[in-house]
Amino acid sequence: MHRVLLGLICGVVFGVLDVLLMLPLQFPDKRAALLGAFLDRFAIGFVIGCVRLDWPGWLVGLTFGLLISLPSAVVTKAYAPILIGGAVGGLIIGFVVGRWGT
């Protein structure tokens, strides 16, 4: 499967999973929080699908998962859940795109 398409699919799945995990939580503006979380996680998949580096796929995913998650972690001051989630999701997406992307 083409890398960009695979990255888009992985980004949508990652975004939906993150939103589902956040549904029980309370936020002052829940709609904005859920949309922001979805877009953040979607961007991780999309960027990983577009990037071509001579690194192992998992390392590309880990790097961009952390980099893209960092601004949200700083703004919300919820470093651990956001950075760990971005790192794990990026790692998985990087592996998938690196292994099965063409």
C-alpha positions in Angstrom: 0.0 0.0 0.0 1.3 3.5 -0.7 3.0 5.1 2.3 0.9 8.2 2.3 -2.4 6.3 2.2 -1.2 3.9 4.9 -0.2 6.9 7.0 -3.6 8.6 6.5 -5.4 5.4 7.5 -3.2 4.9 10.6 -3.7 8.5 11.5 -7.5 8.3 11.4 -7.4 5.1 13.5 -5.0 6.6 16.0 -7.1 9.8 16.2 -10.4 7.8 16.7 -8.8 5.6 19.4 -7.5 8.7 21.3 -10.9 10.4 21.1 -12.6 7.2 22.4 -10.1 7.2 25.4 -10.9 10.8 26.1 -14.7 10.6 26.0 -15.2 9.8 29.7 -13.0 12.8 30.8 -14.3 16.2 31.6 -13.1 19.4 29.8 -14.3 23.0 29.8 -14.7 22.8 26.0 -15.0 19.1 25.3 -15.7 19.4 21.6 -12.5 21.5 21.1 -10.4 19.1 23.2 -11.6 16.0 21.3 -11.1 17.7 17.9 -7.6 18.9 18.9 -6.7 15.4 20.1 -8.0 13.8 16.9 -6.1 16.3 14.7 -2.9 15.9 16.7 -2.9 12.1 16.4 -4.1 12.2 12.8 -1.1 14.5 12.0 1.3 12.0 13.4 0.1 9.3 11.0 0.0 11.6 8.0 3.5 13.0 8.6 5.0 9.6 9.2 3.5 8.4 5.9 5.0 11.4 4.0 8.5 11.3 5.5 11.2 9.3 3.9 14.3 9.0 6.0 17.1 6.4 6.0 16.1 5.5 9.6 14.3 2.4 10.8 10.5 3.0 10.5 10.0 2.7 14.3 12.6 5.5 14.9 10.9 7.8 12.4 7.6 7.1 14.1 8.9 7.6 17.6 10.7 10.9 16.6 7.7 12.4 14.9 5.2 11.1 17.4 7.1 12.9 20.2 7.7 16.1 18.1 4.1 16.5 17.1 2.8 15.7 20.6 5.2 18.1 22.3 3.2 21.4 21.7 0.0 19.9 23.1 1.8 18.5 26.1 3.3 22.0 26.9 0.0 23.8 26.5 -2.0 21.4 28.6 0.8 20.6 31.1 -0.3 16.9 30.8 3.2 15.8 29.7 3.1 12.1 30.5 -0.2 11.0 28.9 0.3 13.1 25.8 3.9 12.3 25.2 3.7 8.6 26.0 0.6 8.2 23.8 2.3 10.1 20.9 5.5 8.0 21.3 3.7 4.7 21.4 1.3 5.6 18.6 4.1 7.0 16.5 6.3 3.9 17.2 3.5 1.6 16.0 2.6 3.7 12.9 6.3 4.1 12.0 6.7 0.3 12.2 3.6 -0.3 10.1 4.4 2.3 7.4 8.1 1.2 7.3 7.1 -2.5 7.0 4.1 -2.4 4.6 4.4 1.0 3.0 5.6 1.2 -0.6 
